[in-house]
Amino acid sequence: VFVCCLLLSAPVFGYLGDRHSRKAALSIGILLWSGTGLSSSFISPQYSWLFFLSRGVVGIGSASFSTIAPTVLGDLFVRDQRTR
């Protein structure tokens, strides 16, 4: 569930990162990722479907971070200093 949601939402965040504010999209994704990760630790075993759903939402948040964060870091450094 995690990987499928990550793979499906990564192109969406790539599009949003190119067309809109990267910091806003990254912030929303990180809040979604951390909030869902924290709240999923309180799900009781009888609601396993909710746990699987929360893993999918964590995958969406992770896709925002893994897609947009490298571009933000790349913007902070000039080309010659990126590999240091």
Secondary structure, DSSP 8 states (H G I E B T S, - for coil): -HHHHHHHHHHHHHHHHHHS-HHHHHHHHHHHHHHHHHHHTT--GGGHHHHHHHHHHHHHHHHHHHHHHHHHHHHHS-GGGTT-
